[in-house]
Amino acid sequence: MSAYPIDEIRNQFPALGRTHHGRPAVFLDGPGGSQVVKGAMDAMIRYMTGGTANLHGQFPTSAETEKSIRNTREAVADLVNARPEEIAFGQNATSLAFSVARALSRDWQPGDEIVLTEMDHPANIDPWLSAAEEKGVKVNWIPVDSSTLTLDLSRLDEQISHRTRLVAVTLASNAVGTIPDIRPIMERAKAAGALTSVDAVHAVPHMPIDREKLGADLLFFSAYKFFGPHIGMAVIRTEVFKKLKPYKVGPSDNHYPDNLQTGTQNFAAIAGVKAAVGFIESLGNGNTRRERILDGYRRIEDHENRLANRIRRAFHEMDGIRLYQAPDSVPKTPTLAFTADGLSPAEFSRRMAEEFSIFVADGHFYATRLAERAGVLEAGSWIRAGLAPYTTDDEVDRFIDATRQIIRTPANCVQFSV
């Protein structure tokens, strides 16, 4: 493959054929959940039409369900460079994080400490924060530098010590796209003997993940962010999983990873996850699935970053638009958070949809601590546009032109045509 196969990619996403007010819809709301690749839909339908069944049965549909789960675990393991037996499925990343936090904190004692960051989504804050409050554990915070929208790592030696039981950090901000340099955090945590929880929910759709290079003990993400169905995954290092004592019903499996999977899982969605991984793999070349995944990500990054930089350059030239992002030297996902003078984020987003059939999101996206540090929380926070592998140059042109028109046209002069 040489040229980026944008037409071939778009043909794999049925939702991209949707229209709104007679125009093709433009989906720039991917950070909240991507569109679903047809391969994932087909895999789910195949599973259900072939006959659903629960586990441990002495009949073919049960065996097929167990095989599907094994196959998906192997695909996810290749996605993040982990082991299949380290992967547990659940309702979503947030639910899994709460379950793991409750299990891990069984052994926490007053005098212990944990470390959280002000950049993280609450999915990687509140599970640990609530556990710490229940156990009387001290919480230290790695702050955000509000001028650069990056993490301030100047006090790591004080914040992470021999008393630290866990450090939670994000791979990428779901709100402003910052990809923080977490290596010093991970190294300091390892030196202190603390476990590390890494939120990869916003990162997985856009960049390759290597659990081993990260040194992460816990890694959380959700398939509905990377072209699959609504289901979450927890990747837990073997030595941690072996000691984990999740809350579960008594007769259920005591062996990991099944012991974390409370109740009957969404087997159809699990089948869809393998196909979502397969979409990324299909964009790359290589001798192994892992090699093809990495090459696929390289192509995705090149495409998305090129388009995102086009928008950034256009925004810098527009009066009335303020872009909230880290300096150029800091890597970012193709996620753009901004505000428009004289318009609330909600009004801007409504006009973008109703006048131009372009879907962007508004709000704090649960990153309330970051929004507060950025000084936007009380004013409705941000407008957020996110690019995906299926975003085109034409869609970016439409978005840039629509933004110019909205900020030039007073709201009371708008005429809607439905």
Secondary structure, DSSP 8 states (H G I E B T S, - for coil): --S--HHHHHTT-GGGG-EETTEE-EE-BGGG-----HHHHHHHHHHHHT----SS-SSHHHHHHHHHHHHHHHHHHHHHT--GGGEEEES-HHHHHHHHHHHHGGG--TT-EEEEETTS-GGGTHHHHHHHHHHT-EEEEE-EETTTTEE--TTHHHHS-TTEEEEEEESS-TTT-B----HHHHHHHHHHT-EEEEE-TTTTTTS---HHHHT-SEEEEEGGGTTS-S-EEEEE-HHHHHH------TTS--STTGGGS-SS--HHHHHHHHHHHHHHHHT---SSHHHHHHHHHHHHHHHHHHHHHHHHHHHHT-TTEEEE---TTS-B-SEEEEEETTB-HHHHHHHHHHHH-EE-EEE-TT-HHHHHHHT-GGGT-EEEEE--TT--HHHHHHHHHHHHHHHHS-GGG-----
